[in-house]
Amino acid sequence: MRVQDHPGRPFAAAFDAAIAARGLTLDRIRRHLADHGIAVSTATLSYWRRDLRQPENERSLRAVAVLEELLGLRPATLTGLIAPRAPAAAGRVEPSSRTSRRSSPRSPCPVRGGGPWCRRTTCSRCRRTARKAVSARGS
């Protein structure tokens, strides 16, 4: 990857360029962070590098400060490139504009005493129940 691969996200470009310049693997970076008491997965580092996500929480921002030292960068080189976090809408998550095939607005959650479909896609118990109902119908 090159800096030009991330035109709208300077953090990802700088992070990727610094890793490439030092010739480090993401696993080596993860181990270095763990040695400093910061647990960050290799997948998370990959997401940051490929501009799929960026560090936002306090632990992640501490990790970036340690990364700057590891990668031989001046302090705030990477942290200064992190885009401000979008404000949350008073803690409320807006539902997606699309509805899943498993999510029917008219059918209540089976765990709460109702139909075969779950409206809460984050509830693993409800998803299992919905999958069982679908497979039973298909048999």
Order of alpha helices (4+ residues) and beta strands (2+ residues): alpha-alpha-alpha-alpha-alpha
